């Protein structure tokens, strides 16, 4: 049995013009999976709700000086709309995001 997608653990910049903040700057995205030329990602964000879905609160995982304290619901996007790899997400955060994504998207 083959996998549907390859699990990933990257933090990249989301360069999609639809996802820029109000000043025109991109958000960081946590890449959780890859299928072909598409990535499944969650964006670090400010609002409590995105598209009517409650965002995951990250107060426990982030330090006080971090601006974006929430993670948006996951979405699939073409790989060329993400920047270069910036790092990896911590293990606790990945587990929390995986549980959050399963809750809404099965």
Backbone as CSV, one residue per row, in Angstrom:
resi,resn,N_x,N_y,N_z,CA_x,CA_y,CA_z,C_x,C_y,C_z
1,UNK,0.836,-1.172,0.000,0.000,0.000,0.000,0.890,1.249,0.000
2,UNK,0.646,2.150,-0.912,1.465,3.362,-0.994,0.849,4.492,-0.175
3,UNK,1.700,5.437,0.216,1.229,6.597,0.973,0.505,7.569,0.051
4,UNK,-0.470,8.276,0.601,-1.159,9.313,-0.159,-0.238,10.508,-0.381
5,UNK,0.550,10.823,0.644,1.441,11.970,0.559,2.640,11.758,1.468
6,UNK,3.657,12.560,1.281,4.881,12.498,2.067,4.805,13.525,3.186
7,UNK,5.024,13.110,4.412,4.999,14.043,5.543,6.219,14.960,5.484
8,UNK,6.000,16.225,5.809,7.075,17.218,5.795,7.130,17.924,7.150
9,UNK,8.176,18.693,7.338,8.386,19.382,8.600,9.117,20.704,8.366
10,UNK,8.747,21.438,7.356,9.470,22.656,6.995,8.713,23.903,7.413
11,UNK,9.464,24.956,7.646,8.883,26.293,7.797,9.377,27.090,6.597
12,UNK,8.435,27.616,5.820,8.749,28.397,4.634,7.892,29.660,4.620
13,UNK,8.239,30.589,3.757,7.470,31.825,3.593,6.415,31.589,2.512
14,UNK,5.181,31.952,2.798,4.089,31.816,1.832,4.054,33.064,0.960
15,UNK,4.389,32.925,-0.318,4.492,34.055,-1.236,3.232,34.287,-2.058
16,UNK,2.167,33.572,-1.793,0.910,33.735,-2.524,0.351,35.137,-2.264
17,UNK,0.064,35.914,-3.312,-0.454,37.278,-3.109,-1.767,37.333,-2.329
18,UNK,-2.553,36.279,-2.362,-3.816,36.246,-1.623,-3.597,36.116,-0.117
19,UNK,-2.425,35.656,0.299,-2.164,35.409,1.717,-1.234,36.441,2.362
20,UNK,-0.958,37.545,1.685,-0.109,38.589,2.265,-0.876,39.342,3.343
21,UNK,-0.145,39.915,4.297,-0.824,40.692,5.332,-1.210,42.062,4.785
22,UNK,-1.802,42.889,5.609,-2.331,44.171,5.122,-1.236,45.139,4.656
23,UNK,0.016,44.904,5.070,1.128,45.755,4.654,1.854,45.193,3.436
24,UNK,1.417,44.020,2.961,2.016,43.412,1.778,3.152,42.450,2.055
25,UNK,3.335,42.067,3.315,4.400,41.136,3.669,3.852,39.711,3.797
26,UNK,4.660,38.710,3.458,4.189,37.323,3.566,4.276,36.793,4.996
27,UNK,3.485,35.761,5.263,3.503,35.067,6.549,4.367,33.819,6.445
28,UNK,4.845,33.342,7.589,5.516,32.049,7.631,4.470,30.952,7.570
29,UNK,4.806,29.856,6.900,3.906,28.717,6.789,4.622,27.466,7.274
30,UNK,3.910,26.618,7.977,4.452,25.338,8.419,3.938,24.287,7.448
31,UNK,4.853,23.674,6.702,4.506,22.669,5.699,4.368,21.329,6.416
32,UNK,3.210,20.686,6.260,2.981,19.421,6.954,2.976,18.222,6.019
33,UNK,2.777,18.421,4.716,2.742,17.295,3.785,3.060,17.761,2.371
34,UNK,3.433,16.783,1.540,3.697,17.062,0.128,3.077,15.947,-0.713
35,UNK,2.408,16.349,-1.784,1.833,15.389,-2.726,2.074,15.937,-4.124
36,UNK,2.945,15.298,-4.867,3.300,15.796,-6.195,3.985,17.147,-6.086
37,UNK,3.405,18.159,-6.721,3.969,19.511,-6.676,3.182,20.431,-5.753
38,UNK,2.430,19.862,-4.834,1.631,20.664,-3.900,2.077,20.400,-2.464
39,UNK,2.006,21.455,-1.657,2.304,21.370,-0.233,1.029,21.614,0.561
40,UNK,0.887,20.915,1.677,-0.194,21.184,2.631,0.430,22.034,3.733
41,UNK,-0.153,23.200,3.997,0.469,24.145,4.913,-0.543,24.772,5.862
42,UNK,-0.019,25.250,6.989,-0.756,26.069,7.953,0.042,27.359,8.109
43,UNK,-0.641,28.513,8.050,0.035,29.807,8.134,-0.036,30.344,9.558
44,UNK,1.055,30.966,10.005,1.045,31.699,11.275,0.276,32.987,11.030
45,UNK,-0.700,33.285,11.901,-1.598,34.411,11.631,-2.053,35.093,12.921
46,UNK,-2.727,36.243,12.784,-3.267,37.002,13.907,-4.718,36.683,14.233
47,UNK,-5.624,36.625,13.215,-7.057,36.523,13.531,-7.438,35.228,14.233
48,UNK,-8.529,35.317,14.980,-9.015,34.152,15.723,-9.740,33.172,14.810
49,UNK,-10.370,33.686,13.747,-11.097,32.842,12.788,-10.609,33.141,11.374
50,UNK,-10.440,32.096,10.567,-10.109,32.228,9.153,-11.129,31.410,8.377
51,UNK,-11.865,32.057,7.482,-12.910,31.410,6.682,-13.926,30.683,7.565
52,UNK,-14.251,31.256,8.702,-15.255,30.688,9.593,-14.769,29.544,10.454
53,UNK,-13.480,29.222,10.396,-12.902,28.132,11.190,-11.991,28.724,12.251
54,UNK,-12.137,28.272,13.482,-11.317,28.774,14.584,-9.860,28.342,14.402
55,UNK,-8.946,29.293,14.529,-7.520,29.013,14.394,-6.979,28.361,15.663
56,UNK,-5.890,27.636,15.514,-5.236,26.975,16.640,-4.414,27.996,17.417
57,UNK,-4.646,28.107,18.722,-3.938,29.060,19.572,-2.608,28.453,20.008
58,UNK,-1.512,29.207,19.874,-0.176,28.688,20.162,0.498,29.362,21.347
59,UNK,-0.250,29.887,22.270,0.326,30.599,23.418,1.345,29.744,24.173
60,UNK,1.118,28.447,24.278,1.992,27.568,25.056,3.309,27.280,24.356
61,UNK,3.346,27.398,23.030,4.520,26.990,22.274,5.447,28.128,21.902
62,UNK,4.971,29.363,21.968,5.749,30.493,21.476,6.181,31.408,22.606
63,UNK,7.268,32.133,22.373,7.736,33.095,23.359,6.892,34.364,23.291
64,UNK,7.094,35.282,24.229,6.277,36.495,24.331,6.492,37.473,23.181
65,UNK,7.687,37.461,22.564,7.969,38.456,21.531,7.510,38.031,20.132
66,UNK,6.852,36.912,19.998,6.351,36.451,18.703,5.011,37.117,18.418
67,UNK,4.873,37.685,17.214,3.662,38.422,16.864,2.497,37.498,16.519
68,UNK,2.752,36.476,15.727,1.693,35.589,15.255,1.492,34.461,16.259
69,UNK,0.382,34.476,16.957,0.148,33.522,18.029,-0.896,32.472,17.673
70,UNK,-1.251,32.382,16.381,-2.244,31.389,15.958,-1.807,30.753,14.641
71,UNK,-2.366,29.570,14.385,-2.122,28.838,13.141,-3.456,28.689,12.415
72,UNK,-3.473,28.997,11.125,-4.691,28.907,10.319,-5.005,27.453,9.985
73,UNK,-6.222,27.185,9.521,-6.542,25.840,9.023,-5.638,25.489,7.833
74,UNK,-5.439,24.216,7.605,-4.532,23.801,6.537,-5.163,23.990,5.155
75,UNK,-4.299,24.106,4.162,-4.724,24.251,2.773,-3.633,23.670,1.882
76,UNK,-4.007,23.286,0.664,-3.060,22.786,-0.326,-2.727,23.918,-1.289
77,UNK,-1.435,24.029,-1.637,-0.996,25.101,-2.527,0.208,24.617,-3.329
78,UNK,0.378,25.144,-4.531,1.485,24.773,-5.397,2.822,25.120,-4.737
79,UNK,3.836,24.260,-4.936,5.120,24.432,-4.249,5.869,25.692,-4.670
80,UNK,5.624,26.203,-5.893,6.356,27.397,-6.321,5.821,28.674,-5.676
81,UNK,4.761,28.600,-4.880,4.239,29.768,-4.168,4.787,29.848,-2.740
82,UNK,5.794,29.025,-2.440,6.472,29.076,-1.147,7.930,29.425,-1.379
83,UNK,8.521,30.132,-0.422,9.924,30.495,-0.508,10.827,29.346,-0.091
84,UNK,12.088,29.672,0.133,13.064,28.669,0.546,12.813,28.204,1.971
85,UNK,13.390,27.065,2.296,13.245,26.469,3.627,13.936,27.352,4.663
86,UNK,13.215,27.675,5.761,13.763,28.528,6.817,14.162,27.739,8.057
87,UNK,13.609,26.553,8.205,13.910,25.759,9.393,12.898,24.658,9.576
88,UNK,12.876,24.109,10.789,11.945,23.030,11.116,11.105,23.419,12.325
89,UNK,9.892,22.890,12.351,8.995,23.147,13.478,9.347,22.199,14.628
90,UNK,9.202,22.647,15.876,9.463,21.779,17.021,8.499,20.591,17.067
91,UNK,8.938,19.508,17.690,8.156,18.272,17.731,6.796,18.464,18.409
92,UNK,6.748,19.197,19.526,5.478,19.449,20.227,4.494,20.197,19.334
93,UNK,5.001,21.188,18.609,4.159,21.978,17.722,3.625,21.127,16.573
94,UNK,4.466,20.285,16.003,4.024,19.411,14.915,2.912,18.483,15.369
95,UNK,3.046,17.927,16.569,2.015,17.027,17.097,0.697,17.769,17.294
96,UNK,0.773,18.990,17.809,-0.425,19.801,18.029,-1.111,20.142,16.697
97,UNK,-0.323,20.503,15.682,-0.867,20.839,14.366,-1.487,19.604,13.714
98,UNK,-0.836,18.459,13.849,-1.368,17.223,13.267,-2.733,16.892,13.858
99,UNK,-2.865,17.044,15.173,-4.138,16.794,15.840,-5.194,17.809,15.382
100,UNK,-4.810,19.059,15.254,-5.714,20.124,14.797,-6.196,19.852,13.371
101,UNK,-5.284,19.478,12.475,-5.663,19.216,11.083,-6.586,18.023,10.966
102,UNK,-6.400,16.993,11.778,-7.275,15.815,11.739,-8.675,16.173,12.189
103,UNK,-8.809,17.129,13.090,-10.095,17.527,13.619,-11.010,18.078,12.522
104,UNK,-10.453,18.861,11.600,-11.247,19.508,10.569,-11.181,18.813,9.211
105,UNK,-10.066,18.187,8.904,-9.871,17.594,7.579,-9.493,16.131,7.722
106,UNK,-10.405,15.244,7.429,-10.119,13.819,7.551,-9.841,13.215,6.211
